[in-house]
Amino acid sequence: MSAPRWAIDIDRDDITQAELVVDTDTPLAPGQVRVHLDSYAMTANNITYAVFGKPAGLFGPDKDGGDQGYWDFFAERNEPGRLPVWGFATVTESNAEGVAVGDRYYGYYPMAEDAVLTVGKAGPSGFTDVTPRRTTLPPIYNNYQRVEALPDYRAADHDYWPVFRPLFLTGWLIADQFEDEGDYGAGQILIASASSKTAIGLGFSLARRGGHRPETIGLTSKANVADLGAQHIYDRVMAYDDILTLNPGAPSALVDMAGNGAVTRAVHSHFGNNLKASIIVGKSHWDADGGQAALPGPERQGFFAPGRSQKRIADWGGAAFGQKVAEAWLAFMDVAPRLTSVDKRSGGDAALAAYREMLSGQADPRKGIVVVP
């Protein structure tokens, strides 16, 4: 048994309450592996995971994720929450066929130094975690991909994978849904929290579309307008305070990345029935009014990336889906370094500080925080 390792426990009912704890190794059961996290990203997306951590918080009962929430990936119901993060890990101990010590995997891990996973369907490309409490959760969260088998992995992009990969995929899938739905009849798409990494993925993906497409308008705080505009991700960038200067008669759509109720109300009230779609993606503004009150215009709809992925895999087949994602991802990786720099943090104390920084909304959107346990 190795030395104790750190982990971060979070109160399921109060996500501001987080503490660094000792996470002592326990013997592996048959079929299990122990991995050491090499690196993971801390983004606003992780705060959305915390906000929707409780059962039915996001997935809803008897839907894609069953009657479970994000806390249930890595902790039993009667235990403090372990926040899921995306990153890389190396196998340090194996009691499972098809997975060897030293194998490296990209996937979904707890915010901790080590993790124990239960291996199923092991093969050359990776394996699926079959821990009983995870079997009803969306498959995309339970797949662990062998780094050497990733078709669109390049060593130069390594640090950008945990920072951008899940968020870019979400943005790409939103863009795909817009195209699939005829852009909901909108001539312009307003993207709130436009400096977020998911928003950047959406803006980039919309810009790559051939032929006619809606104008993209990135909405952000006044302080971010100049920097974000200089990145040339959106056709236009404007401050939240300037929403009312837009033509209220223009058929429009809203994509809200952060759940900011004030922005949602402003857009719905300004455009009314000319707002053709209102899509909410995340809730990093966890302590703000989400705008649940009745609003003019369309009913807001949530966007769930795993469900959209499963639909497109069914439509196109897994190989074609993977090829489309790889092509878009590699194109994005060619520009990502000029959009975001990587800010590496090391150790448990730094990991806890990074979580609190992101929770407070004080993280610099121009940087991608990567924690090295």
Protein Blocks (a to p, Z undefined) as FASTA:
>chain_A
ZZddddddddfklmkbccddddddddddehiacdddfbdcddfklmmmmmmmpghklnog
hilnopadfklmmocfkbccddddddddddfbdcbehiaehiacdddddddfbdcdddeh
iafkbccdfbfklmmpcfklmpccdfklmmkbcfklmmmmmmmmmmmmmmmmmmmmmmmn
onnopabdcdehklbmklmmmmmmmmmpgcjdddddddddfklmmmmmmnomafbdcdfk
lmmmpcfkbccddddfkopaklmmmmmmmnmmmlmbdcdfblmklmbcehlaccehjddd
dddfklmmmmmmmmnopklmmmmmmmmmmmmmmmmmmmpccdddedjklmmmmmmmmmno
pacfkbccdddZZ
